[in-house]
Amino acid sequence: MTPTNPFPVVIVTGLSGSGKSTALRVFEDLGFFCIDGLPCEMSPKLADLILKFDTKYRGLALGMDLRQFEFVNGWDEALQGFADLGILPQVVYLEAKMGELVRRYATTRRPHPLESRNLGLEQALEMERELLEPVRLAAALVIDTTHYSIHDLRRVIQTKWSAIEEAGKGMRVHIITFGFKYGVPSEADLVFDLRFLPNPYFDEKLRPLSGLDKAISDYVLDNPVGEGFMQHLLDFLTYTLPLYADEGRYRITLALGCTGGRHRSVSVAESVLASLKKKGYTATIEHRHMELG
């Protein structure tokens, strides 16, 4: 059955300690009916029950994770159950870097669901990351919460979910610009190092500007190196994105980096964004370090 339901169903999942409870509260504030801790096998039945009745809610958001011991084993069966009902759930996956997750657990003093006498916290977190990788690959939205406050996370979820709702179904491409001196985004599927491109930073008149300014874009892209690279990059994306879609991927995250994440990466990313949108892709952009570079 082809998924056609206008009532969105969202599954909020990810690593323990990454902020799933906060994410669910965001969806609750957005007008969703929210349930946390639901067993995997029950989720399609509940969604079907709710969809059969008129409701004042904007959608349904389900919190699911390894606290339910059959979550991983029942994941494929649950997705098939949704598909049989004509429902295509949107998966929102939250994660964070190991050090931050350990810090959060130290603060809350709560045990990890996989911790045991023979398995410490870091080992449990690594095992959880491996177990949930198939779920992560199916996600429409992956959010690294390492550097986000609760307020930051709320704003990011609201913004990104709105973009997903407006765009509808299909392959989604999220573009992140970053500075290598601040770290590579952990949620990236493909990382491109742009530090070989002409660098406006060494021109004192251009240094205060960003890649959003035409003068910077012209400096970076309007030359043989910039033009040649853009052509090869767009050819690569045009070739590979349909192949990812054929393999069942719903989302690809591109990370474009330069030294500070302010000039070259931003110029290239904005050009890629415009090109992908012209080709009909659902594309969004995030300039992670532009104000730091």
N, C-alpha and C positions, 0 to 999 in steps of 0.2 A: 504494500500500500504506500502511495506517495505521501509524505508528510505535508499536511496542508493546514494544520491547526493555527488559527490566529491568536490563540491564547498561549503565550510563550512559557515553556518549561525550562528552568535553569537548574543545573546541578552544580553546586558549589563544593569543590573538593580541593585536595592538595596536601602538602606536608603538614604534619602536626606542628602547631606553633606558628604557622605562617599568617594567621589572621582570618581564618574562615568564619569565625563567629562574628567578627566585625563586618565581613562581606555580607553575611546573611542579614545583618541589621540594616545595611545599606539597601538591600533589595526590599526589605520590609518597609523602609521609609519611601521607597519608590512605588509602593502600592502592591507588592507581591504577597501572596500567602506563603509563609515560610515554615518549614518543618526541618528540624535538625535531628540527626541520628537515626534516620529511617533505614531499616534493612534494605539492602539492594533489591532483593526479589519482590519487595512490596511496592517499590516506587512506581512502576507502570500502572498497577492496580489503583493506587491512590490518585495518580494523575487522571486516569480514566474516570474515576468516581467524581472528581472535582469538575472535570470538563463536561459532565453530563448535566450539571446544574447551572442555572444562571448565577453569576457571581459578580460581586462588586470589585473583585480584585483584578489587578492589571496582568497578573501571571502567577506562576507557581515556582518557588525556589526551594530546592531540596539540598540540605547539607548532608554529605555522605563522605565517609573516610574509613580509615582502618580501625576505628573504634567498633565498627561492625565487622566481625571477624571474617565473614564470607564476602566482603566487599570486592576484593580482587577476583575471586573465583566466580562471583555472580555478575561481574560487570558486563561481559558480552551478552549474557542471557537477559540482563535488564535492558540493554540497548535494543535487543531484538524484540523484547516485549513492548517497548515504546514504538518501534517501527511498525509492529503489527497493529497498533492502535492509530497509526497515522501521525505519530508525534516524533519530531526531531528535537531532542533536548539540546540546549546550548550548554557546554561545559565551561565553567570558569575555574581555572586551576591556579592556586596560590602556592608560592614557594619562597624560600629565603636561603641565604648562605648559611653554611654549617655553623660558623661562629656566632651568628646572630640567633639562630635557633637554640643553640646551647645556652646563650645568655638569657633568652626569654624563659627557658625551662628553669634556669637557676633562680630567676626572679619569682616565678609562680610556684616553684617547688612541687609541681605536679609530675607524676610519672608518665613516660611515653607509653603508648599502647603496646609497643613491641618489647619494652624493657623487661628483663628478667634477671634472675640470679647470674645467668651465664652471658647476658647481653647488656652491655653498657649503653648509655644514652647515645653517644656518637655512632656506635655500631647499629643501634636501632634506627637512627635517622638515615643512615646509609642504606640499610635494608629497605626502609620505607620508600626512599627515593627510587630504588631499583624496581620495587614491586609496582609502583604507581606510574612508571614510565609509559606503559600503553595508554593509560588514562590521560596523561599529559599530552601525548601525541594527538589525541582525539579532541583536545580542547579548542574552543573558539577563541578563548582569551586566556593568556598566561601572564600572571603578574608577579614580579619579584618584589616582595615587600621589605627587603632588607633595610632600606634607608627611608622607609615611609613611616611617618607618625600615623595615628589613627585617623587624623583629619586628612592627611595626604592620601591615605588609602581610600577613604570615602570619596574624595574628589576624583581620583583616578578611575575608580569603578564606575561612578556616575558618568564621567566623560566617555569612557571606552564603551560602556554598555549602550549609551545613546547612539554612538557611531555604528555599533552592530545592528541595533534595531532599525536605524534609518536605512542601512545598506541591504538588509535582507540576507538571503542565503547565498551560498557559494564560497569559493576560495577567498580567504581574507589575507591580505598582506599588511603586516604592521612593520613600519620602518622606524628604527631607533638610531639617532645620531649620538655619538659619545666621544669622549676624549680618552685616549689610551692612558694618559697619566692619572685618570680617575678610575680606570678599570673597565673591562669588557662586560657588557650586560650578560648575565647568566642565562637569560631566557632566549638568547639569540639562536636561531637555527643556522643562519649563514652570516659569517663575519667578513667584512671587506676592509682592508687596511688602505687608507687613502693618503698616506703620508708621502707618497711619491709625487703627488700633484703640486703645482705651483702654490707657494704658501704666502698669502697676503699679510701674514703676521709681521713680516720683515719690512713692510711698507708702513711707515709711521702714520700716513694719512688714512690707510685702510684698516689699521689694527683695531680701532675702536668699533668698527662696523661688524656685522655678522653675515653669515651666509644667506640671510633673508634679504640683504641689500643687493641691488642689481650690480653695483660696482664690484662686489666680492664675487658674485656669480660669474660676471664677465671675466674677471681675473683668473678664476679657477678653471672655467670651462671653455672660454673662447681662445683656445690655442690648440696646436696639434695633439699634445698629450691629453688634454682634457676632452677634446672632441673624440679622439680615438678610443679612450677608455669608456666614455659614455656609450658609444656605439656597441662596443664589445659587451659591456655590462647589460644593456637592454636586450641584446641578442641572447645572452645567457639566460636572463630571466624569462624572456619570451619562450625559450625552448624548454626550460626546466619546470616552470610553474604548472603547466598542464600535466606534466609527468607526476608531480607531487599530488595533484588533484586526482589523477587516475589511481593512485595508490591509497586514496581515501583520506588524504590530509585535508583538514578544514582551514588550517592556518599556517602561515609561514612568517617568521619574524626575521627581518633583515637588519643587521647592525652595521652601520657605516661609521668608521672611526678615523679621526685624525689626531693630532697631538693634544689639542685642548677641547675639541668638540664644538668649536665656534664658527669656523670659516669653511674649510674644505668639505667636511662631512655634511654640513647643513646645506651648502650649495648643491652638492650631488644628490642628496636625499630629496630636496624639493623638486629637482628635475626628474628623478625617478618616480616620485609620487605623481606628478603631472602626467608622465608617460603611461604609467600603469592605469590611471583613471581613464585616460583616452582609450585604452584597450579594453575597458569594461571591468577591470578588477576593482574589488572593494579594498581600498587602501587607506591606511591611517598613518599618522606620523607623530613622533615624540622626540623633541630635542632635549635630551636628558641633561647634557652638561653645557649647553650653549651659554648660559649666564655665568658659568664658572670659568670658561676658557679664556 
